[in-house]
Amino acid sequence: MRVAPVGGTAVQDHVALAEIELCGELIIAASAAEDRLSLESIDEVLRVAEERASGA
């Protein structure tokens, strides 16, 4: 069995970390909502409009 050495050898996947953060934000929004989140609400949580505006 191989064990990762202790120290500064951890590799960070920034895309995966961003996806985990967005999933967390969706979970928080869903738990605070009284009903299902609408597609518009999901887009708002994921900042889809901001992303489209910055990509244009």
mmCIF file as gemmi writes it, N, C-alpha and C atoms, coordinates in Angstrom:
data_model
loop_
_atom_site.group_PDB
_atom_site.id
_atom_site.type_symbol
_atom_site.label_atom_id
_atom_site.label_alt_id
_atom_site.label_comp_id
_atom_site.label_asym_id
_atom_site.label_entity_id
_atom_site.label_seq_id
_atom_site.pdbx_PDB_ins_code
_atom_site.Cartn_x
_atom_site.Cartn_y
_atom_site.Cartn_z
_atom_site.occupancy
_atom_site.B_iso_or_equiv
_atom_site.pdbx_formal_charge
_atom_site.auth_seq_id
_atom_site.auth_asym_id
_atom_site.pdbx_PDB_model_num
ATOM 1 N N . MET Axp A 1 ? 0.84 -1.175 0 1 0 ? 1 A 1
ATOM 2 C CA . MET Axp A 1 ? 0 0 0 1 0 ? 1 A 1
ATOM 3 C C . MET Axp A 1 ? 0.882 1.234 0 1 0 ? 1 A 1
ATOM 4 N N . ARG Axp A 2 ? 0.587 2.173 -0.905 1 0 ? 2 A 1
ATOM 5 C CA . ARG Axp A 2 ? 1.357 3.419 -0.963 1 0 ? 2 A 1
ATOM 6 C C . ARG Axp A 2 ? 0.6 4.528 -0.255 1 0 ? 2 A 1
ATOM 7 N N . VAL Axp A 3 ? 1.298 5.316 0.475 1 0 ? 3 A 1
ATOM 8 C CA . VAL Axp A 3 ? 0.724 6.448 1.198 1 0 ? 3 A 1
ATOM 9 C C . VAL Axp A 3 ? 1.43 7.705 0.721 1 0 ? 3 A 1
ATOM 10 N N . ALA Axp A 4 ? 0.663 8.75 0.457 1 0 ? 4 A 1
ATOM 11 C CA . ALA Axp A 4 ? 1.249 10.014 0.019 1 0 ? 4 A 1
ATOM 12 C C . ALA Axp A 4 ? 2.121 10.58 1.131 1 0 ? 4 A 1
ATOM 13 N N . PRO Axp A 5 ? 3.286 11.083 0.773 1 0 ? 5 A 1
ATOM 14 C CA . PRO Axp A 5 ? 4.162 11.664 1.795 1 0 ? 5 A 1
ATOM 15 C C . PRO Axp A 5 ? 3.556 12.924 2.389 1 0 ? 5 A 1
ATOM 16 N N . VAL Axp A 6 ? 3.893 13.161 3.638 1 0 ? 6 A 1
ATOM 17 C CA . VAL Axp A 6 ? 3.419 14.358 4.331 1 0 ? 6 A 1
ATOM 18 C C . VAL Axp A 6 ? 4.272 15.531 3.876 1 0 ? 6 A 1
ATOM 19 N N . GLY Axp A 7 ? 3.619 16.639 3.626 1 0 ? 7 A 1
ATOM 20 C CA . GLY Axp A 7 ? 4.363 17.819 3.205 1 0 ? 7 A 1
ATOM 21 C C . GLY Axp A 7 ? 3.668 18.541 2.084 1 0 ? 7 A 1
ATOM 22 N N . GLY Axp A 8 ? 4.392 19.343 1.354 1 0 ? 8 A 1
ATOM 23 C CA . GLY Axp A 8 ? 3.827 20.182 0.308 1 0 ? 8 A 1
ATOM 24 C C . GLY Axp A 8 ? 3.707 19.51 -1.04 1 0 ? 8 A 1
ATOM 25 N N . THR Axp A 9 ? 3.316 18.266 -1.088 1 0 ? 9 A 1
ATOM 26 C CA . THR Axp A 9 ? 3.232 17.561 -2.358 1 0 ? 9 A 1
ATOM 27 C C . THR Axp A 9 ? 1.811 17.505 -2.916 1 0 ? 9 A 1
ATOM 28 N N . ALA Axp A 10 ? 0.848 18.134 -2.255 1 0 ? 10 A 1
ATOM 29 C CA . ALA Axp A 10 ? -0.536 18.091 -2.708 1 0 ? 10 A 1
ATOM 30 C C . ALA Axp A 10 ? -0.686 18.883 -4.008 1 0 ? 10 A 1
ATOM 31 N N . VAL Axp A 11 ? -1.452 18.322 -4.906 1 0 ? 11 A 1
ATOM 32 C CA . VAL Axp A 11 ? -1.748 18.98 -6.175 1 0 ? 11 A 1
ATOM 33 C C . VAL Axp A 11 ? -3.17 19.505 -6.103 1 0 ? 11 A 1
ATOM 34 N N . GLN Axp A 12 ? -3.353 20.764 -6.478 1 0 ? 12 A 1
ATOM 35 C CA . GLN Axp A 12 ? -4.69 21.342 -6.453 1 0 ? 12 A 1
ATOM 36 C C . GLN Axp A 12 ? -5.229 21.435 -7.87 1 0 ? 12 A 1
ATOM 37 N N . ASP Axp A 13 ? -6.423 20.942 -8.061 1 0 ? 13 A 1
ATOM 38 C CA . ASP Axp A 13 ? -7.121 21.055 -9.323 1 0 ? 13 A 1
ATOM 39 C C . ASP Axp A 13 ? -8.099 22.216 -9.173 1 0 ? 13 A 1
ATOM 40 N N . HIS Axp A 14 ? -7.753 23.356 -9.728 1 0 ? 14 A 1
ATOM 41 C CA . HIS Axp A 14 ? -8.543 24.573 -9.524 1 0 ? 14 A 1
ATOM 42 C C . HIS Axp A 14 ? -9.935 24.455 -10.135 1 0 ? 14 A 1
ATOM 43 N N . VAL Axp A 15 ? -10.062 23.736 -11.237 1 0 ? 15 A 1
ATOM 44 C CA . VAL Axp A 15 ? -11.376 23.536 -11.845 1 0 ? 15 A 1
ATOM 45 C C . VAL Axp A 15 ? -12.254 22.697 -10.924 1 0 ? 15 A 1
ATOM 46 N N . ALA Axp A 16 ? -11.7 21.628 -10.375 1 0 ? 16 A 1
ATOM 47 C CA . ALA Axp A 16 ? -12.466 20.784 -9.46 1 0 ? 16 A 1
ATOM 48 C C . ALA Axp A 16 ? -12.857 21.561 -8.208 1 0 ? 16 A 1
ATOM 49 N N . LEU Axp A 17 ? -11.967 22.369 -7.687 1 0 ? 17 A 1
ATOM 50 C CA . LEU Axp A 17 ? -12.283 23.167 -6.497 1 0 ? 17 A 1
ATOM 51 C C . LEU Axp A 17 ? -13.401 24.163 -6.79 1 0 ? 17 A 1
ATOM 52 N N . ALA Axp A 18 ? -13.384 24.778 -7.97 1 0 ? 18 A 1
ATOM 53 C CA . ALA Axp A 18 ? -14.442 25.718 -8.354 1 0 ? 18 A 1
ATOM 54 C C . ALA Axp A 18 ? -15.778 24.996 -8.485 1 0 ? 18 A 1
ATOM 55 N N . GLU Axp A 19 ? -15.773 23.795 -9.059 1 0 ? 19 A 1
ATOM 56 C CA . GLU Axp A 19 ? -16.997 23.019 -9.199 1 0 ? 19 A 1
ATOM 57 C C . GLU Axp A 19 ? -17.559 22.62 -7.841 1 0 ? 19 A 1
ATOM 58 N N . ILE Axp A 20 ? -16.678 22.258 -6.926 1 0 ? 20 A 1
ATOM 59 C CA . ILE Axp A 20 ? -17.119 21.894 -5.57 1 0 ? 20 A 1
ATOM 60 C C . ILE Axp A 20 ? -17.745 23.104 -4.886 1 0 ? 20 A 1
ATOM 61 N N . GLU Axp A 21 ? -17.15 24.274 -5.061 1 0 ? 21 A 1
ATOM 62 C CA . GLU Axp A 21 ? -17.695 25.499 -4.466 1 0 ? 21 A 1
ATOM 63 C C . GLU Axp A 21 ? -19.081 25.799 -5.03 1 0 ? 21 A 1
ATOM 64 N N . LEU Axp A 22 ? -19.245 25.666 -6.352 1 0 ? 22 A 1
ATOM 65 C CA . LEU Axp A 22 ? -20.545 25.923 -6.968 1 0 ? 22 A 1
ATOM 66 C C . LEU Axp A 22 ? -21.591 24.92 -6.492 1 0 ? 22 A 1
ATOM 67 N N . CYS Axp A 23 ? -21.201 23.664 -6.352 1 0 ? 23 A 1
ATOM 68 C CA . CYS Axp A 23 ? -22.129 22.645 -5.832 1 0 ? 23 A 1
ATOM 69 C C . CYS Axp A 23 ? -22.567 22.994 -4.418 1 0 ? 23 A 1
ATOM 70 N N . GLY Axp A 24 ? -21.633 23.456 -3.621 1 0 ? 24 A 1
ATOM 71 C CA . GLY Axp A 24 ? -21.958 23.871 -2.259 1 0 ? 24 A 1
ATOM 72 C C . GLY Axp A 24 ? -22.935 25.026 -2.239 1 0 ? 24 A 1
ATOM 73 N N . GLU Axp A 25 ? -22.731 25.989 -3.136 1 0 ? 25 A 1
ATOM 74 C CA . GLU Axp A 25 ? -23.647 27.128 -3.207 1 0 ? 25 A 1
ATOM 75 C C . GLU Axp A 25 ? -25.039 26.685 -3.639 1 0 ? 25 A 1
ATOM 76 N N . LEU Axp A 26 ? -25.113 25.723 -4.569 1 0 ? 26 A 1
ATOM 77 C CA . LEU Axp A 26 ? -26.415 25.193 -4.98 1 0 ? 26 A 1
ATOM 78 C C . LEU Axp A 26 ? -27.105 24.47 -3.831 1 0 ? 26 A 1
ATOM 79 N N . ILE Axp A 27 ? -26.352 23.714 -3.063 1 0 ? 27 A 1
ATOM 80 C CA . ILE Axp A 27 ? -26.924 22.992 -1.924 1 0 ? 27 A 1
ATOM 81 C C . ILE Axp A 27 ? -27.477 23.97 -0.894 1 0 ? 27 A 1
ATOM 82 N N . ILE Axp A 28 ? -26.736 25.029 -0.63 1 0 ? 28 A 1
ATOM 83 C CA . ILE Axp A 28 ? -27.193 26.036 0.329 1 0 ? 28 A 1
ATOM 84 C C . ILE Axp A 28 ? -28.462 26.709 -0.173 1 0 ? 28 A 1
ATOM 85 N N . ALA Axp A 29 ? -28.485 27.087 -1.458 1 0 ? 29 A 1
ATOM 86 C CA . ALA Axp A 29 ? -29.663 27.744 -2.023 1 0 ? 29 A 1
ATOM 87 C C . ALA Axp A 29 ? -30.869 26.801 -1.996 1 0 ? 29 A 1
ATOM 88 N N . ALA Axp A 30 ? -30.655 25.544 -2.329 1 0 ? 30 A 1
ATOM 89 C CA . ALA Axp A 30 ? -31.753 24.581 -2.343 1 0 ? 30 A 1
ATOM 90 C C . ALA Axp A 30 ? -32.299 24.34 -0.939 1 0 ? 30 A 1
ATOM 91 N N . SER Axp A 31 ? -31.419 24.299 0.045 1 0 ? 31 A 1
ATOM 92 C CA . SER Axp A 31 ? -31.883 24.051 1.414 1 0 ? 31 A 1
ATOM 93 C C . SER Axp A 31 ? -32.62 25.258 1.988 1 0 ? 31 A 1
ATOM 94 N N . ALA Axp A 32 ? -32.322 26.448 1.488 1 0 ? 32 A 1
ATOM 95 C CA . ALA Axp A 32 ? -32.99 27.655 1.972 1 0 ? 32 A 1
ATOM 96 C C . ALA Axp A 32 ? -34.306 27.909 1.249 1 0 ? 32 A 1
ATOM 97 N N . ALA Axp A 33 ? -34.499 27.278 0.105 1 0 ? 33 A 1
ATOM 98 C CA . ALA Axp A 33 ? -35.708 27.503 -0.687 1 0 ? 33 A 1
ATOM 99 C C . ALA Axp A 33 ? -36.881 26.724 -0.11 1 0 ? 33 A 1
ATOM 100 N N . GLU Axp A 34 ? -38.073 27.282 -0.25 1 0 ? 34 A 1
ATOM 101 C CA . GLU Axp A 34 ? -39.273 26.595 0.209 1 0 ? 34 A 1
ATOM 102 C C . GLU Axp A 34 ? -39.724 25.533 -0.782 1 0 ? 34 A 1
ATOM 103 N N . ASP Axp A 35 ? -39.387 25.718 -2.057 1 0 ? 35 A 1
ATOM 104 C CA . ASP Axp A 35 ? -39.79 24.795 -3.112 1 0 ? 35 A 1
ATOM 105 C C . ASP Axp A 35 ? -38.57 24.521 -3.98 1 0 ? 35 A 1
ATOM 106 N N . ARG Axp A 36 ? -38.753 23.794 -5.056 1 0 ? 36 A 1
ATOM 107 C CA . ARG Axp A 36 ? -37.649 23.534 -5.973 1 0 ? 36 A 1
ATOM 108 C C . ARG Axp A 36 ? -37.106 24.831 -6.542 1 0 ? 36 A 1
ATOM 109 N N . LEU Axp A 37 ? -35.816 24.851 -6.809 1 0 ? 37 A 1
ATOM 110 C CA . LEU Axp A 37 ? -35.22 26.022 -7.443 1 0 ? 37 A 1
ATOM 111 C C . LEU Axp A 37 ? -35.621 26.052 -8.916 1 0 ? 37 A 1
ATOM 112 N N . SER Axp A 38 ? -35.996 27.23 -9.383 1 0 ? 38 A 1
ATOM 113 C CA . SER Axp A 38 ? -36.302 27.388 -10.803 1 0 ? 38 A 1
ATOM 114 C C . SER Axp A 38 ? -34.995 27.423 -11.58 1 0 ? 38 A 1
ATOM 115 N N . LEU Axp A 39 ? -35.102 27.236 -12.881 1 0 ? 39 A 1
ATOM 116 C CA . LEU Axp A 39 ? -33.896 27.314 -13.711 1 0 ? 39 A 1
ATOM 117 C C . LEU Axp A 39 ? -33.25 28.686 -13.593 1 0 ? 39 A 1
ATOM 118 N N . GLU Axp A 40 ? -34.067 29.722 -13.489 1 0 ? 40 A 1
ATOM 119 C CA . GLU Axp A 40 ? -33.532 31.079 -13.332 1 0 ? 40 A 1
ATOM 120 C C . GLU Axp A 40 ? -32.777 31.226 -12.015 1 0 ? 40 A 1
ATOM 121 N N . SER Axp A 41 ? -33.316 30.617 -10.961 1 0 ? 41 A 1
ATOM 122 C CA . SER Axp A 41 ? -32.642 30.673 -9.654 1 0 ? 41 A 1
ATOM 123 C C . SER Axp A 41 ? -31.311 29.936 -9.693 1 0 ? 41 A 1
ATOM 124 N N . ILE Axp A 42 ? -31.303 28.797 -10.358 1 0 ? 42 A 1
ATOM 125 C CA . ILE Axp A 42 ? -30.065 28.027 -10.48 1 0 ? 42 A 1
ATOM 126 C C . ILE Axp A 42 ? -29.031 28.827 -11.251 1 0 ? 42 A 1
ATOM 127 N N . ASP Axp A 43 ? -29.461 29.443 -12.363 1 0 ? 43 A 1
ATOM 128 C CA . ASP Axp A 43 ? -28.545 30.282 -13.145 1 0 ? 43 A 1
ATOM 129 C C . ASP Axp A 43 ? -27.999 31.432 -12.316 1 0 ? 43 A 1
ATOM 130 N N . GLU Axp A 44 ? -28.857 32 -11.459 1 0 ? 44 A 1
ATOM 131 C CA . GLU Axp A 44 ? -28.417 33.106 -10.599 1 0 ? 44 A 1
ATOM 132 C C . GLU Axp A 44 ? -27.365 32.634 -9.598 1 0 ? 44 A 1
ATOM 133 N N . VAL Axp A 45 ? -27.592 31.473 -8.98 1 0 ? 45 A 1
ATOM 134 C CA . VAL Axp A 45 ? -26.636 30.926 -8.013 1 0 ? 45 A 1
ATOM 135 C C . VAL Axp A 45 ? -25.301 30.631 -8.7 1 0 ? 45 A 1
ATOM 136 N N . LEU Axp A 46 ? -25.38 30.086 -9.911 1 0 ? 46 A 1
ATOM 137 C CA . LEU Axp A 46 ? -24.162 29.725 -10.641 1 0 ? 46 A 1
ATOM 138 C C . LEU Axp A 46 ? -23.542 30.908 -11.385 1 0 ? 46 A 1
ATOM 139 N N . ARG Axp A 47 ? -24.188 32.064 -11.299 1 0 ? 47 A 1
ATOM 140 C CA . ARG Axp A 47 ? -23.694 33.303 -11.933 1 0 ? 47 A 1
ATOM 141 C C . ARG Axp A 47 ? -23.506 33.12 -13.448 1 0 ? 47 A 1
ATOM 142 N N . VAL Axp A 48 ? -24.499 32.483 -14.079 1 0 ? 48 A 1
ATOM 143 C CA . VAL Axp A 48 ? -24.434 32.204 -15.514 1 0 ? 48 A 1
ATOM 144 C C . VAL Axp A 48 ? -24.412 33.5 -16.313 1 0 ? 48 A 1
ATOM 145 N N . ALA Axp A 49 ? -25.273 34.466 -15.963 1 0 ? 49 A 1
ATOM 146 C CA . ALA Axp A 49 ? -25.335 35.73 -16.701 1 0 ? 49 A 1
ATOM 147 C C . ALA Axp A 49 ? -23.998 36.467 -16.628 1 0 ? 49 A 1
ATOM 148 N N . GLU Axp A 50 ? -23.387 36.474 -15.458 1 0 ? 50 A 1
ATOM 149 C CA . GLU Axp A 50 ? -22.079 37.134 -15.309 1 0 ? 50 A 1
ATOM 150 C C . GLU Axp A 50 ? -21.04 36.478 -16.185 1 0 ? 50 A 1
ATOM 151 N N . GLU Axp A 51 ? -21.064 35.159 -16.233 1 0 ? 51 A 1
ATOM 152 C CA . GLU Axp A 51 ? -20.09 34.4 -17.022 1 0 ? 51 A 1
ATOM 153 C C . GLU Axp A 51 ? -20.286 34.667 -18.513 1 0 ? 51 A 1
ATOM 154 N N . ARG Axp A 52 ? -21.544 34.73 -18.953 1 0 ? 52 A 1
ATOM 155 C CA . ARG Axp A 52 ? -21.828 35.032 -20.363 1 0 ? 52 A 1
ATOM 156 C C . ARG Axp A 52 ? -21.371 36.435 -20.707 1 0 ? 52 A 1
ATOM 157 N N . ALA Axp A 53 ? -21.61 37.398 -19.805 1 0 ? 53 A 1
ATOM 158 C CA . ALA Axp A 53 ? -21.229 38.79 -20.059 1 0 ? 53 A 1
ATOM 159 C C . ALA Axp A 53 ? -19.71 38.937 -20.132 1 0 ? 53 A 1
ATOM 160 N N . SER Axp A 54 ? -18.995 38.229 -19.293 1 0 ? 54 A 1
ATOM 161 C CA . SER Axp A 54 ? -17.539 38.346 -19.304 1 0 ? 54 A 1
ATOM 162 C C . SER Axp A 54 ? -16.916 37.609 -20.494 1 0 ? 54 A 1
ATOM 163 N N . GLY Axp A 55 ? -17.63 36.629 -21.024 1 0 ? 55 A 1
ATOM 164 C CA . GLY Axp A 55 ? -17.126 35.881 -22.176 1 0 ? 55 A 1
ATOM 165 C C . GLY Axp A 55 ? -17.431 36.541 -23.503 1 0 ? 55 A 1
ATOM 166 N N . ALA Axp A 56 ? -18.326 37.508 -23.484 1 0 ? 56 A 1
ATOM 167 C CA . ALA Axp A 56 ? -18.723 38.18 -24.738 1 0 ? 56 A 1
ATOM 168 C C . ALA Axp A 56 ? -17.768 39.282 -25.135 1 0 ? 56 A 1
